[in-house]
Amino acid sequence: MQSHDPSKMSVAKRAADEFREFAIIAAYLYVCFTAILYLKASILKAHGIEFAPFGFAAVKALICAKFASIGHILHVGERFKSLPLVWPTLYRSFAFLILLLVLNALEEIGVGLVHHRAIAESVAEIGGGTLDQLIATSVVGLLILIPFFAFRSLGEVVGERNLVRLFFRSHHG
């Protein structure tokens, strides 16, 4: 039995839209993380070290997509919208990078507490365990976020439906 109450339909529509957004973010991040981890696995394999990261990529993509959804709900990085798109895109990318780093640090601390590790030991695992790996991971993360937010910013200007139509429908001419 379907409800014809507009407020319930709008809640259901909003939930469906948020789930679709979450799924798109998770899929995008999964592809990016899988590519990066496949590169890492191939480098390690060349040195005789087996590494199978694909389940990790899926879990990390889901976690980061949830963190990104939280950031979107909290309006993280929503400044400079009246400036040329490069500025809100870069601002959002940096703001979300910081949010993801902080939330991933909290996640590592939580996992460490569950496994009875010291907080310092858990924090040391962030980004791969060394400062160089943290910096490299952060730069790659930023490079993943920039195109994502460029499309999001462009979609806000031209309309999401128009953006989808431009990318996924044939053009006559």
C-alpha positions as CSV (number, residue, x, y, z in Angstrom):
1,M,0.0,0.0,0.0
2,Q,1.5,3.3,-1.1
3,S,1.2,6.5,0.9
4,H,0.1,9.6,-0.9
5,D,1.3,11.9,1.9
6,P,3.7,14.4,0.2
7,S,5.9,14.8,3.3
8,K,6.5,11.0,3.4
9,M,7.1,10.9,-0.3
10,S,9.6,13.7,0.0
11,V,11.4,11.9,2.9
12,A,11.5,8.7,0.8
13,K,12.7,10.7,-2.2
14,R,15.4,12.4,-0.1
15,A,16.5,9.1,1.3
16,A,16.7,7.6,-2.2
17,D,18.7,10.6,-3.4
18,E,21.1,10.4,-0.5
19,F,21.6,6.7,-1.1
20,R,22.2,7.3,-4.8
21,E,24.7,10.0,-3.9
22,F,26.4,7.7,-1.4
23,A,26.6,4.9,-4.0
24,I,28.1,7.1,-6.6
25,I,30.7,8.4,-4.2
26,A,31.5,4.9,-3.0
27,A,31.8,3.6,-6.5
28,Y,34.1,6.5,-7.5
29,L,36.3,6.0,-4.5
30,Y,36.4,2.2,-5.0
31,V,37.7,2.6,-8.5
32,C,40.3,5.1,-7.4
33,F,41.4,3.1,-4.3
34,T,41.5,-0.1,-6.3
35,A,43.8,1.5,-8.9
36,I,46.1,2.8,-6.3
37,L,46.2,-0.4,-4.3
38,Y,46.7,-2.4,-7.4
39,L,49.8,-0.3,-8.2
40,K,51.0,-0.9,-4.7
41,A,50.3,-4.6,-4.9
42,S,52.2,-4.9,-8.2
43,I,55.2,-3.0,-6.8
44,L,55.3,-5.2,-3.7
45,K,54.8,-8.4,-5.8
46,A,57.9,-7.4,-7.8
47,H,59.8,-7.5,-4.5
48,G,58.3,-10.9,-3.5
49,I,55.7,-9.5,-1.2
50,E,52.1,-10.7,-1.7
51,F,49.4,-8.1,-1.1
52,A,45.7,-8.5,-2.0
53,P,44.1,-5.1,-1.3
54,F,40.8,-5.3,-3.1
55,G,38.5,-6.0,-0.1
56,F,40.3,-3.3,1.8
57,A,39.6,-0.9,-1.1
58,A,35.9,-1.7,-1.0
59,V,35.7,-1.2,2.8
60,K,37.7,2.0,2.7
61,A,35.6,3.4,-0.1
62,L,32.4,2.7,1.8
63,I,33.8,4.3,5.0
64,C,35.1,7.4,3.1
65,A,31.9,7.7,1.2
66,K,30.0,7.8,4.5
67,F,32.5,10.4,5.8
68,A,31.9,12.4,2.6
69,S,28.1,12.2,3.1
70,I,28.5,13.5,6.7
71,G,30.7,16.3,5.4
72,H,28.0,17.2,2.8
73,I,25.3,17.2,5.5
74,L,27.5,19.5,7.6
75,H,28.1,21.8,4.6
76,V,31.8,21.3,4.8
77,G,33.7,23.4,2.2
78,E,30.7,25.4,1.0
79,R,32.3,28.8,0.5
80,F,33.4,30.8,-2.5
81,K,30.4,29.7,-4.6
82,S,30.2,33.0,-6.3
83,L,33.9,32.8,-7.5
84,P,35.1,31.0,-10.6
85,L,34.6,27.2,-10.2
86,V,38.3,26.5,-9.6
87,W,38.2,28.2,-6.2
88,P,35.2,26.4,-4.7
89,T,36.5,23.2,-6.2
90,L,39.9,23.5,-4.6
91,Y,38.4,24.8,-1.3
92,R,36.0,21.9,-1.0
93,S,38.7,19.4,-2.0
94,F,41.1,20.7,0.7
95,A,38.3,20.9,3.3
96,F,37.1,17.4,2.6
97,L,40.7,16.1,2.6
98,I,41.1,17.5,6.1
99,L,37.7,16.1,7.2
100,L,38.6,12.6,5.8
101,L,42.1,12.7,7.5
102,V,40.5,13.6,10.8
103,L,37.7,11.0,10.6
104,N,40.1,8.3,9.4
105,A,42.4,9.2,12.3
106,L,39.4,8.8,14.7
107,E,38.6,5.5,13.0
108,E,42.1,4.2,13.4
109,I,42.0,5.2,17.1
110,G,38.7,3.4,17.5
111,V,40.0,0.2,15.8
112,G,43.1,0.4,18.0
113,L,41.1,0.7,21.2
114,V,39.1,-2.4,20.1
115,H,42.3,-4.3,19.5
116,H,43.9,-3.0,22.8
117,R,46.5,-0.9,21.0
118,A,47.9,2.4,22.4
119,I,46.4,5.5,20.8
120,A,49.9,6.6,19.7
121,E,50.4,3.2,18.0
122,S,47.0,3.6,16.2
123,V,47.8,7.2,15.1
124,A,51.1,6.0,13.7
125,E,49.2,3.7,11.3
126,I,47.4,6.6,9.6
127,G,48.3,7.0,5.9
128,G,50.5,3.9,5.9
129,G,52.6,4.3,9.0
130,T,55.3,6.9,8.0
131,L,55.2,10.6,7.4
132,D,56.2,10.1,3.8
133,Q,53.3,7.7,3.2
134,L,50.9,10.1,5.0
135,I,52.0,12.9,2.7
136,A,51.8,10.8,-0.4
137,T,48.4,9.4,0.6
138,S,47.1,13.0,1.3
139,V,48.3,14.2,-2.1
140,V,46.7,11.3,-3.9
141,G,43.6,11.9,-1.9
142,L,43.5,15.5,-2.9
143,L,44.0,14.5,-6.6
144,I,41.0,12.1,-6.2
145,L,38.8,14.8,-4.6
146,I,39.5,17.6,-7.1
147,P,37.8,16.0,-10.1
148,F,34.9,14.8,-7.9
149,F,34.3,18.3,-6.6
150,A,34.9,19.9,-10.0
151,F,32.0,17.8,-11.3
152,R,29.9,18.6,-8.3
153,S,30.5,22.4,-8.6
154,L,29.8,22.3,-12.4
155,G,26.6,20.4,-11.7
156,E,25.5,23.1,-9.3
157,V,26.0,25.7,-12.0
158,V,24.5,23.9,-15.0
159,G,22.2,21.6,-13.2
160,E,22.8,18.0,-12.3
161,R,20.4,16.7,-15.0
162,N,22.1,18.8,-17.6
163,L,25.6,17.6,-16.5
164,V,24.5,13.9,-16.7
165,R,22.9,14.6,-20.1
166,L,26.1,16.2,-21.4
167,F,28.3,13.3,-20.2
168,F,26.1,10.3,-20.9
169,R,23.9,11.1,-23.9
170,S,24.8,11.4,-27.6
171,H,25.2,14.9,-29.1
172,H,23.9,15.6,-32.5
173,G,25.9,17.9,-34.7
